[in-house]
Amino acid sequence: MKVLIILGILAFANSQEVKTRDEQKVRRVLFIGNSMIFYYKMYKIVQDIAKADGHKLWYQNRTQSGWTLKQHWEDDLTHSKIINGSGKHGKRWDFVVINEQSTKPAYPVPKYCDGTFQYASKLNDLIKQHNPEAKILWYMTWGHKNGTMNEKNRENYPWMRTYEGMQEAIRRNYM
């Protein structure tokens, strides 16, 4: 999954050129999510790959452990980062990378839809309102190594007991 987000950003790189004084290409990326982004330092990995391809990538992130899209929607700082753009000059974002809390996409579709789609749509609209050219990339998370440790989820959703079961549900719901 890490590769997909990196490829997504690089795929749009040539069509989103912004030049600095020294004519080096700059890409502005906002990461919104949780520990699936900050624990693995996805922003740094993407920045290093962009640099290796001759691009300069400037990023910010709004990540909190375990946060859902609903929590981001209700958060003033998430809104501020989307609305005010990157840096003190308020330049618009070229890319916004978003991920949902890791367990939510493994729920059955009705439960997943109830708690995710409305906030994904609201965030999408806010991003497009203030960053009309931004490409929004959804960062698909992955199943937990030994399935969820939440006993209630293990009891109610047997597929969440294993990595393979969780991963298949997550893949199906994201795709």
Secondary structure, DSSP 8 states (H G I E B T S, - for coil): -HHHHHHHHHHHHGGG--B-TT--BEEEEEEEESHHHHTTTHHHHHHHHHHHTT-EEEEEEEE-TT--HHHHHT-HHHHHHHHH-BTTTTB--SEEEE---SSGGGS-HHHHHHHHHHHHHHHHHHHHHH-TT-EEEE------TT----HHHHHH-GGGGSHHHHHHHHHHHH-
